[in-house]
Amino acid sequence: MPNLRITQVRSAIGQSQRHRGTLRALGLGRIGRSAEHADSPQLAGMLRKVRHLVRVEEV
């Protein structure tokens, strides 16, 4: 499975509690922070929830 680098590009201010919690679970929380995760169906669901706040690239 490929690894994905997820970078937060927009603020979580004004977002729902679920979106903020999803960012935290991804290891993010500040604009410009990046985290690497192995691709999985669970990760895909989390990214779908916050796709407007993050940038995803394959590593």
CHARMM internal coordinates of N, CA and C (Angstrom, degrees):
IC EDIT
DIST 1 N 1 CA 1.4561
DIST 1 CA 1 C 1.5250
ANGL 1 N 1 CA 1 C 109.39
DIST 1 C 2 N 1.3181
ANGL 1 CA 1 C 2 N 116.45
DIHE 1 N 1 CA 1 C 2 N 135.69
DIST 2 N 2 CA 1.4679
ANGL 1 C 2 N 2 CA 118.68
DIHE 1 CA 1 C 2 N 2 CA 179.54
DIST 2 CA 2 C 1.5278
ANGL 2 N 2 CA 2 C 111.51
DIHE 1 C 2 N 2 CA 2 C -74.27
DIST 2 C 3 N 1.3135
ANGL 2 CA 2 C 3 N 114.99
DIHE 2 N 2 CA 2 C 3 N 154.38
DIST 3 N 3 CA 1.4608
ANGL 2 C 3 N 3 CA 120.28
DIHE 2 CA 2 C 3 N 3 CA 173.93
DIST 3 CA 3 C 1.5108
ANGL 3 N 3 CA 3 C 109.02
DIHE 2 C 3 N 3 CA 3 C -89.91
DIST 3 C 4 N 1.3301
ANGL 3 CA 3 C 4 N 115.98
DIHE 3 N 3 CA 3 C 4 N 148.05
DIST 4 N 4 CA 1.4502
ANGL 3 C 4 N 4 CA 122.12
DIHE 3 CA 3 C 4 N 4 CA 177.81
DIST 4 CA 4 C 1.5139
ANGL 4 N 4 CA 4 C 109.07
DIHE 3 C 4 N 4 CA 4 C -118.58
DIST 4 C 5 N 1.3305
ANGL 4 CA 4 C 5 N 116.49
DIHE 4 N 4 CA 4 C 5 N 136.96
DIST 5 N 5 CA 1.4660
ANGL 4 C 5 N 5 CA 120.98
DIHE 4 CA 4 C 5 N 5 CA 173.19
DIST 5 CA 5 C 1.5291
ANGL 5 N 5 CA 5 C 106.27
DIHE 4 C 5 N 5 CA 5 C -100.61
DIST 5 C 6 N 1.3277
ANGL 5 CA 5 C 6 N 115.91
DIHE 5 N 5 CA 5 C 6 N 121.95
DIST 6 N 6 CA 1.4512
ANGL 5 C 6 N 6 CA 122.39
DIHE 5 CA 5 C 6 N 6 CA -178.99
DIST 6 CA 6 C 1.5224
ANGL 6 N 6 CA 6 C 107.42
DIHE 5 C 6 N 6 CA 6 C -109.74
DIST 6 C 7 N 1.3190
ANGL 6 CA 6 C 7 N 117.21
DIHE 6 N 6 CA 6 C 7 N 126.23
DIST 7 N 7 CA 1.4545
ANGL 6 C 7 N 7 CA 122.59
DIHE 6 CA 6 C 7 N 7 CA -179.14
DIST 7 CA 7 C 1.5196
ANGL 7 N 7 CA 7 C 108.71
DIHE 6 C 7 N 7 CA 7 C -122.72
DIST 7 C 8 N 1.3225
ANGL 7 CA 7 C 8 N 116.47
DIHE 7 N 7 CA 7 C 8 N 130.52
DIST 8 N 8 CA 1.4577
ANGL 7 C 8 N 8 CA 120.47
DIHE 7 CA 7 C 8 N 8 CA 177.38
DIST 8 CA 8 C 1.5253
ANGL 8 N 8 CA 8 C 108.46
DIHE 7 C 8 N 8 CA 8 C -78.27
DIST 8 C 9 N 1.3450
ANGL 8 CA 8 C 9 N 117.13
DIHE 8 N 8 CA 8 C 9 N 127.69
DIST 9 N 9 CA 1.4565
ANGL 8 C 9 N 9 CA 121.46
DIHE 8 CA 8 C 9 N 9 CA -177.16
DIST 9 CA 9 C 1.5263
ANGL 9 N 9 CA 9 C 112.65
DIHE 8 C 9 N 9 CA 9 C -118.61
DIST 9 C 10 N 1.3308
ANGL 9 CA 9 C 10 N 117.41
DIHE 9 N 9 CA 9 C 10 N -11.91
DIST 10 N 10 CA 1.4619
ANGL 9 C 10 N 10 CA 120.66
DIHE 9 CA 9 C 10 N 10 CA 177.70
DIST 10 CA 10 C 1.5141
ANGL 10 N 10 CA 10 C 109.56
DIHE 9 C 10 N 10 CA 10 C -132.47
DIST 10 C 11 N 1.3196
ANGL 10 CA 10 C 11 N 115.19
DIHE 10 N 10 CA 10 C 11 N 156.94
DIST 11 N 11 CA 1.4508
ANGL 10 C 11 N 11 CA 121.55
DIHE 10 CA 10 C 11 N 11 CA -176.61
DIST 11 CA 11 C 1.5258
ANGL 11 N 11 CA 11 C 111.62
DIHE 10 C 11 N 11 CA 11 C -73.96
DIST 11 C 12 N 1.3378
ANGL 11 CA 11 C 12 N 115.09
DIHE 11 N 11 CA 11 C 12 N 151.85
DIST 12 N 12 CA 1.4599
ANGL 11 C 12 N 12 CA 121.04
DIHE 11 CA 11 C 12 N 12 CA 176.94
DIST 12 CA 12 C 1.5281
ANGL 12 N 12 CA 12 C 111.31
DIHE 11 C 12 N 12 CA 12 C -90.40
DIST 12 C 13 N 1.3388
ANGL 12 CA 12 C 13 N 117.36
DIHE 12 N 12 CA 12 C 13 N -2.99
DIST 13 N 13 CA 1.4666
ANGL 12 C 13 N 13 CA 120.85
DIHE 12 CA 12 C 13 N 13 CA 178.51
DIST 13 CA 13 C 1.5191
ANGL 13 N 13 CA 13 C 108.38
DIHE 12 C 13 N 13 CA 13 C -62.88
DIST 13 C 14 N 1.3044
ANGL 13 CA 13 C 14 N 116.38
DIHE 13 N 13 CA 13 C 14 N 130.69
DIST 14 N 14 CA 1.4565
ANGL 13 C 14 N 14 CA 121.41
DIHE 13 CA 13 C 14 N 14 CA 179.72
DIST 14 CA 14 C 1.5128
ANGL 14 N 14 CA 14 C 113.80
DIHE 13 C 14 N 14 CA 14 C 87.60
DIST 14 C 15 N 1.3184
ANGL 14 CA 14 C 15 N 117.26
DIHE 14 N 14 CA 14 C 15 N -4.18
DIST 15 N 15 CA 1.4619
ANGL 14 C 15 N 15 CA 121.33
DIHE 14 CA 14 C 15 N 15 CA 178.37
DIST 15 CA 15 C 1.5242
ANGL 15 N 15 CA 15 C 109.37
DIHE 14 C 15 N 15 CA 15 C -87.38
DIST 15 C 16 N 1.3171
ANGL 15 CA 15 C 16 N 115.71
DIHE 15 N 15 CA 15 C 16 N 164.03
DIST 16 N 16 CA 1.4661
ANGL 15 C 16 N 16 CA 119.92
DIHE 15 CA 15 C 16 N 16 CA 179.97
DIST 16 CA 16 C 1.5327
ANGL 16 N 16 CA 16 C 110.06
DIHE 15 C 16 N 16 CA 16 C -70.59
DIST 16 C 17 N 1.3111
ANGL 16 CA 16 C 17 N 115.39
DIHE 16 N 16 CA 16 C 17 N 162.81
DIST 17 N 17 CA 1.4612
ANGL 16 C 17 N 17 CA 121.71
DIHE 16 CA 16 C 17 N 17 CA 178.51
DIST 17 CA 17 C 1.5213
ANGL 17 N 17 CA 17 C 111.09
DIHE 16 C 17 N 17 CA 17 C -59.97
DIST 17 C 18 N 1.3155
ANGL 17 CA 17 C 18 N 117.33
DIHE 17 N 17 CA 17 C 18 N -35.45
DIST 18 N 18 CA 1.4723
ANGL 17 C 18 N 18 CA 121.35
DIHE 17 CA 17 C 18 N 18 CA 178.92
DIST 18 CA 18 C 1.5214
ANGL 18 N 18 CA 18 C 110.92
DIHE 17 C 18 N 18 CA 18 C -64.11
DIST 18 C 19 N 1.3309
ANGL 18 CA 18 C 19 N 117.25
DIHE 18 N 18 CA 18 C 19 N -41.65
DIST 19 N 19 CA 1.4618
ANGL 18 C 19 N 19 CA 120.29
DIHE 18 CA 18 C 19 N 19 CA 179.87
DIST 19 CA 19 C 1.5228
ANGL 19 N 19 CA 19 C 110.47
DIHE 18 C 19 N 19 CA 19 C -66.61
DIST 19 C 20 N 1.3230
ANGL 19 CA 19 C 20 N 117.11
DIHE 19 N 19 CA 19 C 20 N -42.28
DIST 20 N 20 CA 1.4647
ANGL 19 C 20 N 20 CA 120.11
DIHE 19 CA 19 C 20 N 20 CA 178.67
DIST 20 CA 20 C 1.5249
ANGL 20 N 20 CA 20 C 110.60
DIHE 19 C 20 N 20 CA 20 C -63.82
DIST 20 C 21 N 1.3230
ANGL 20 CA 20 C 21 N 116.76
DIHE 20 N 20 CA 20 C 21 N -40.42
DIST 21 N 21 CA 1.4631
ANGL 20 C 21 N 21 CA 120.77
DIHE 20 CA 20 C 21 N 21 CA 178.01
DIST 21 CA 21 C 1.5190
ANGL 21 N 21 CA 21 C 112.25
DIHE 20 C 21 N 21 CA 21 C -64.91
DIST 21 C 22 N 1.3189
ANGL 21 CA 21 C 22 N 116.69
DIHE 21 N 21 CA 21 C 22 N -37.55
DIST 22 N 22 CA 1.4625
ANGL 21 C 22 N 22 CA 120.76
DIHE 21 CA 21 C 22 N 22 CA 178.52
DIST 22 CA 22 C 1.5251
ANGL 22 N 22 CA 22 C 110.32
DIHE 21 C 22 N 22 CA 22 C -65.90
DIST 22 C 23 N 1.3314
ANGL 22 CA 22 C 23 N 117.38
DIHE 22 N 22 CA 22 C 23 N -41.44
DIST 23 N 23 CA 1.4676
ANGL 22 C 23 N 23 CA 120.15
DIHE 22 CA 22 C 23 N 23 CA 176.53
DIST 23 CA 23 C 1.5228
ANGL 23 N 23 CA 23 C 110.49
DIHE 22 C 23 N 23 CA 23 C -60.42
DIST 23 C 24 N 1.3211
ANGL 23 CA 23 C 24 N 117.07
DIHE 23 N 23 CA 23 C 24 N -43.41
DIST 24 N 24 CA 1.4705
ANGL 23 C 24 N 24 CA 121.24
DIHE 23 CA 23 C 24 N 24 CA 178.85
DIST 24 CA 24 C 1.5273
ANGL 24 N 24 CA 24 C 110.40
DIHE 23 C 24 N 24 CA 24 C -61.04
DIST 24 C 25 N 1.3271
ANGL 24 CA 24 C 25 N 116.89
DIHE 24 N 24 CA 24 C 25 N -43.93
DIST 25 N 25 CA 1.4637
ANGL 24 C 25 N 25 CA 121.19
DIHE 24 CA 24 C 25 N 25 CA -179.19
DIST 25 CA 25 C 1.5288
ANGL 25 N 25 CA 25 C 110.96
DIHE 24 C 25 N 25 CA 25 C -64.57
DIST 25 C 26 N 1.3279
ANGL 25 CA 25 C 26 N 117.18
DIHE 25 N 25 CA 25 C 26 N -27.59
DIST 26 N 26 CA 1.4635
ANGL 25 C 26 N 26 CA 121.28
DIHE 25 CA 25 C 26 N 26 CA 177.35
DIST 26 CA 26 C 1.5197
ANGL 26 N 26 CA 26 C 111.60
DIHE 25 C 26 N 26 CA 26 C -80.89
DIST 26 C 27 N 1.3212
ANGL 26 CA 26 C 27 N 117.56
DIHE 26 N 26 CA 26 C 27 N -8.65
DIST 27 N 27 CA 1.4568
ANGL 26 C 27 N 27 CA 120.94
DIHE 26 CA 26 C 27 N 27 CA -179.83
DIST 27 CA 27 C 1.5164
ANGL 27 N 27 CA 27 C 112.51
DIHE 26 C 27 N 27 CA 27 C 89.43
DIST 27 C 28 N 1.3262
ANGL 27 CA 27 C 28 N 116.57
DIHE 27 N 27 CA 27 C 28 N 19.77
DIST 28 N 28 CA 1.4520
ANGL 27 C 28 N 28 CA 121.44
DIHE 27 CA 27 C 28 N 28 CA -179.64
DIST 28 CA 28 C 1.5219
ANGL 28 N 28 CA 28 C 109.28
DIHE 27 C 28 N 28 CA 28 C -109.26
DIST 28 C 29 N 1.3123
ANGL 28 CA 28 C 29 N 117.59
DIHE 28 N 28 CA 28 C 29 N -171.56
DIST 29 N 29 CA 1.4555
ANGL 28 C 29 N 29 CA 120.42
DIHE 28 CA 28 C 29 N 29 CA 178.64
DIST 29 CA 29 C 1.5111
ANGL 29 N 29 CA 29 C 111.65
DIHE 28 C 29 N 29 CA 29 C 152.93
DIST 29 C 30 N 1.3197
ANGL 29 CA 29 C 30 N 116.69
DIHE 29 N 29 CA 29 C 30 N -5.30
DIST 30 N 30 CA 1.4571
ANGL 29 C 30 N 30 CA 120.76
DIHE 29 CA 29 C 30 N 30 CA -179.25
DIST 30 CA 30 C 1.5320
ANGL 30 N 30 CA 30 C 107.22
DIHE 29 C 30 N 30 CA 30 C -143.82
DIST 30 C 31 N 1.3084
ANGL 30 CA 30 C 31 N 117.30
DIHE 30 N 30 CA 30 C 31 N 141.24
DIST 31 N 31 CA 1.4631
ANGL 30 C 31 N 31 CA 120.89
DIHE 30 CA 30 C 31 N 31 CA 179.85
DIST 31 CA 31 C 1.5225
ANGL 31 N 31 CA 31 C 108.98
DIHE 30 C 31 N 31 CA 31 C -60.35
DIST 31 C 32 N 1.3278
ANGL 31 CA 31 C 32 N 115.55
DIHE 31 N 31 CA 31 C 32 N 134.10
DIST 32 N 32 CA 1.4608
ANGL 31 C 32 N 32 CA 121.23
DIHE 31 CA 31 C 32 N 32 CA 179.77
DIST 32 CA 32 C 1.5097
ANGL 32 N 32 CA 32 C 114.25
DIHE 31 C 32 N 32 CA 32 C 94.32
DIST 32 C 33 N 1.3239
ANGL 32 CA 32 C 33 N 117.81
DIHE 32 N 32 CA 32 C 33 N -13.63
DIST 33 N 33 CA 1.4733
ANGL 32 C 33 N 33 CA 120.70
DIHE 32 CA 32 C 33 N 33 CA 177.94
DIST 33 CA 33 C 1.5088
ANGL 33 N 33 CA 33 C 109.96
DIHE 32 C 33 N 33 CA 33 C -72.42
DIST 33 C 34 N 1.3153
ANGL 33 CA 33 C 34 N 115.85
DIHE 33 N 33 CA 33 C 34 N 143.69
DIST 34 N 34 CA 1.4624
ANGL 33 C 34 N 34 CA 121.38
DIHE 33 CA 33 C 34 N 34 CA 178.11
DIST 34 CA 34 C 1.5184
ANGL 34 N 34 CA 34 C 110.11
DIHE 33 C 34 N 34 CA 34 C -125.18
DIST 34 C 35 N 1.3163
ANGL 34 CA 34 C 35 N 115.78
DIHE 34 N 34 CA 34 C 35 N 153.19
DIST 35 N 35 CA 1.4557
ANGL 34 C 35 N 35 CA 122.05
DIHE 34 CA 34 C 35 N 35 CA 175.24
DIST 35 CA 35 C 1.5231
ANGL 35 N 35 CA 35 C 107.29
DIHE 34 C 35 N 35 CA 35 C -144.80
DIST 35 C 36 N 1.3231
ANGL 35 CA 35 C 36 N 115.87
DIHE 35 N 35 CA 35 C 36 N 147.41
DIST 36 N 36 CA 1.4617
ANGL 35 C 36 N 36 CA 120.80
DIHE 35 CA 35 C 36 N 36 CA 177.76
DIST 36 CA 36 C 1.5198
ANGL 36 N 36 CA 36 C 109.53
DIHE 35 C 36 N 36 CA 36 C -111.38
DIST 36 C 37 N 1.3191
ANGL 36 CA 36 C 37 N 115.39
DIHE 36 N 36 CA 36 C 37 N 134.98
DIST 37 N 37 CA 1.4612
ANGL 36 C 37 N 37 CA 122.14
DIHE 36 CA 36 C 37 N 37 CA -179.92
DIST 37 CA 37 C 1.5131
ANGL 37 N 37 CA 37 C 108.89
DIHE 36 C 37 N 37 CA 37 C -139.28
DIST 37 C 38 N 1.3220
ANGL 37 CA 37 C 38 N 116.14
DIHE 37 N 37 CA 37 C 38 N 150.93
DIST 38 N 38 CA 1.4623
ANGL 37 C 38 N 38 CA 121.21
DIHE 37 CA 37 C 38 N 38 CA 173.31
DIST 38 CA 38 C 1.5242
ANGL 38 N 38 CA 38 C 108.20
DIHE 37 C 38 N 38 CA 38 C -74.88
DIST 38 C 39 N 1.3145
ANGL 38 CA 38 C 39 N 115.81
DIHE 38 N 38 CA 38 C 39 N 139.76
DIST 39 N 39 CA 1.4649
ANGL 38 C 39 N 39 CA 121.10
DIHE 38 CA 38 C 39 N 39 CA -179.05
DIST 39 CA 39 C 1.5292
ANGL 39 N 39 CA 39 C 109.66
DIHE 38 C 39 N 39 CA 39 C -66.34
DIST 39 C 40 N 1.3349
ANGL 39 CA 39 C 40 N 116.86
DIHE 39 N 39 CA 39 C 40 N 134.47
DIST 40 N 40 CA 1.4634
ANGL 39 C 40 N 40 CA 122.57
DIHE 39 CA 39 C 40 N 40 CA 178.66
DIST 40 CA 40 C 1.5202
ANGL 40 N 40 CA 40 C 108.65
DIHE 39 C 40 N 40 CA 40 C -156.82
DIST 40 C 41 N 1.3196
ANGL 40 CA 40 C 41 N 117.94
DIHE 40 N 40 CA 40 C 41 N 164.29
DIST 41 N 41 CA 1.4671
ANGL 40 C 41 N 41 CA 119.98
DIHE 40 CA 40 C 41 N 41 CA 177.35
DIST 41 CA 41 C 1.5343
ANGL 41 N 41 CA 41 C 112.11
DIHE 40 C 41 N 41 CA 41 C -61.85
DIST 41 C 42 N 1.3374
ANGL 41 CA 41 C 42 N 117.29
DIHE 41 N 41 CA 41 C 42 N -35.17
DIST 42 N 42 CA 1.4605
ANGL 41 C 42 N 42 CA 120.24
DIHE 41 CA 41 C 42 N 42 CA 178.96
DIST 42 CA 42 C 1.5245
ANGL 42 N 42 CA 42 C 110.66
DIHE 41 C 42 N 42 CA 42 C -65.30
DIST 42 C 43 N 1.3233
ANGL 42 CA 42 C 43 N 116.10
DIHE 42 N 42 CA 42 C 43 N -42.75
DIST 43 N 43 CA 1.4587
ANGL 42 C 43 N 43 CA 120.93
DIHE 42 CA 42 C 43 N 43 CA 178.98
DIST 43 CA 43 C 1.5289
ANGL 43 N 43 CA 43 C 110.24
DIHE 42 C 43 N 43 CA 43 C -64.49
DIST 43 C 44 N 1.3228
ANGL 43 CA 43 C 44 N 117.23
DIHE 43 N 43 CA 43 C 44 N -39.99
DIST 44 N 44 CA 1.4685
ANGL 43 C 44 N 44 CA 120.87
DIHE 43 CA 43 C 44 N 44 CA 179.78
DIST 44 CA 44 C 1.5254
ANGL 44 N 44 CA 44 C 110.71
DIHE 43 C 44 N 44 CA 44 C -60.79
DIST 44 C 45 N 1.3223
ANGL 44 CA 44 C 45 N 117.00
DIHE 44 N 44 CA 44 C 45 N -39.91
DIST 45 N 45 CA 1.4616
ANGL 44 C 45 N 45 CA 120.46
DIHE 44 CA 44 C 45 N 45 CA 178.11
DIST 45 CA 45 C 1.5161
ANGL 45 N 45 CA 45 C 112.01
DIHE 44 C 45 N 45 CA 45 C -65.95
DIST 45 C 46 N 1.3458
ANGL 45 CA 45 C 46 N 116.85
DIHE 45 N 45 CA 45 C 46 N -39.75
DIST 46 N 46 CA 1.4620
ANGL 45 C 46 N 46 CA 120.50
DIHE 45 CA 45 C 46 N 46 CA 178.36
DIST 46 CA 46 C 1.5260
ANGL 46 N 46 CA 46 C 110.30
DIHE 45 C 46 N 46 CA 46 C -65.34
DIST 46 C 47 N 1.3294
ANGL 46 CA 46 C 47 N 116.76
DIHE 46 N 46 CA 46 C 47 N -41.99
DIST 47 N 47 CA 1.4589
ANGL 46 C 47 N 47 CA 120.33
DIHE 46 CA 46 C 47 N 47 CA -179.27
DIST 47 CA 47 C 1.5240
ANGL 47 N 47 CA 47 C 111.71
DIHE 46 C 47 N 47 CA 47 C -67.71
DIST 47 C 48 N 1.3197
ANGL 47 CA 47 C 48 N 116.86
DIHE 47 N 47 CA 47 C 48 N -34.45
DIST 48 N 48 CA 1.4645
ANGL 47 C 48 N 48 CA 120.00
DIHE 47 CA 47 C 48 N 48 CA 176.84
DIST 48 CA 48 C 1.5274
ANGL 48 N 48 CA 48 C 110.51
DIHE 47 C 48 N 48 CA 48 C -62.48
DIST 48 C 49 N 1.3331
ANGL 48 CA 48 C 49 N 116.26
DIHE 48 N 48 CA 48 C 49 N -34.04
DIST 49 N 49 CA 1.4604
ANGL 48 C 49 N 49 CA 121.62
DIHE 48 CA 48 C 49 N 49 CA -178.49
DIST 49 CA 49 C 1.5279
ANGL 49 N 49 CA 49 C 111.87
DIHE 48 C 49 N 49 CA 49 C -69.23
DIST 49 C 50 N 1.3430
ANGL 49 CA 49 C 50 N 117.55
DIHE 49 N 49 CA 49 C 50 N -33.95
DIST 50 N 50 CA 1.4692
ANGL 49 C 50 N 50 CA 120.68
DIHE 49 CA 49 C 50 N 50 CA -174.81
DIST 50 CA 50 C 1.5291
ANGL 50 N 50 CA 50 C 112.06
DIHE 49 C 50 N 50 CA 50 C -121.75
DIST 50 C 51 N 1.3218
ANGL 50 CA 50 C 51 N 117.57
DIHE 50 N 50 CA 50 C 51 N 28.12
DIST 51 N 51 CA 1.4658
ANGL 50 C 51 N 51 CA 120.50
DIHE 50 CA 50 C 51 N 51 CA -174.69
DIST 51 CA 51 C 1.5257
ANGL 51 N 51 CA 51 C 112.79
DIHE 50 C 51 N 51 CA 51 C -61.99
DIST 51 C 52 N 1.3327
ANGL 51 CA 51 C 52 N 118.05
DIHE 51 N 51 CA 51 C 52 N -22.74
DIST 52 N 52 CA 1.4590
ANGL 51 C 52 N 52 CA 120.96
DIHE 51 CA 51 C 52 N 52 CA 179.86
DIST 52 CA 52 C 1.5241
ANGL 52 N 52 CA 52 C 112.14
DIHE 51 C 52 N 52 CA 52 C -81.24
DIST 52 C 53 N 1.3374
ANGL 52 CA 52 C 53 N 117.78
DIHE 52 N 52 CA 52 C 53 N -6.50
DIST 53 N 53 CA 1.4671
ANGL 52 C 53 N 53 CA 121.68
DIHE 52 CA 52 C 53 N 53 CA -177.65
DIST 53 CA 53 C 1.5255
ANGL 53 N 53 CA 53 C 113.09
DIHE 52 C 53 N 53 CA 53 C -110.91
DIST 53 C 54 N 1.3265
ANGL 53 CA 53 C 54 N 117.93
DIHE 53 N 53 CA 53 C 54 N -12.29
DIST 54 N 54 CA 1.4660
ANGL 53 C 54 N 54 CA 120.36
DIHE 53 CA 53 C 54 N 54 CA -172.27
DIST 54 CA 54 C 1.5238
ANGL 54 N 54 CA 54 C 111.65
DIHE 53 C 54 N 54 CA 54 C -129.09
DIST 54 C 55 N 1.3357
ANGL 54 CA 54 C 55 N 114.76
DIHE 54 N 54 CA 54 C 55 N 162.17
DIST 55 N 55 CA 1.4669
ANGL 54 C 55 N 55 CA 122.93
DIHE 54 CA 54 C 55 N 55 CA 171.29
DIST 55 CA 55 C 1.5193
ANGL 55 N 55 CA 55 C 106.69
DIHE 54 C 55 N 55 CA 55 C -118.15
DIST 55 C 56 N 1.3187
ANGL 55 CA 55 C 56 N 116.72
DIHE 55 N 55 CA 55 C 56 N 134.50
DIST 56 N 56 CA 1.4546
ANGL 55 C 56 N 56 CA 121.99
DIHE 55 CA 55 C 56 N 56 CA -176.81
DIST 56 CA 56 C 1.5198
ANGL 56 N 56 CA 56 C 109.22
DIHE 55 C 56 N 56 CA 56 C -118.14
DIST 56 C 57 N 1.3423
ANGL 56 CA 56 C 57 N 116.02
DIHE 56 N 56 CA 56 C 57 N 131.60
DIST 57 N 57 CA 1.4639
ANGL 56 C 57 N 57 CA 120.56
DIHE 56 CA 56 C 57 N 57 CA 175.78
DIST 57 CA 57 C 1.5141
ANGL 57 N 57 CA 57 C 109.13
DIHE 56 C 57 N 57 CA 57 C -136.77
DIST 57 C 58 N 1.3189
ANGL 57 CA 57 C 58 N 115.74
DIHE 57 N 57 CA 57 C 58 N 147.40
DIST 58 N 58 CA 1.4598
ANGL 57 C 58 N 58 CA 121.36
DIHE 57 CA 57 C 58 N 58 CA 179.41
DIST 58 CA 58 C 1.5114
ANGL 58 N 58 CA 58 C 108.49
DIHE 57 C 58 N 58 CA 58 C -82.67
DIST 58 C 59 N 1.3459
ANGL 58 CA 58 C 59 N 116.14
DIHE 58 N 58 CA 58 C 59 N 136.90
DIST 59 N 59 CA 1.4726
ANGL 58 C 59 N 59 CA 121.49
DIHE 58 CA 58 C 59 N 59 CA -178.67
DIST 59 CA 59 C 1.5063
ANGL 59 N 59 CA 59 C 109.20
DIHE 58 C 59 N 59 CA 59 C -103.08
END
COOR INIT
IC SEED 1 N 1 CA 1 C
IC BUILD
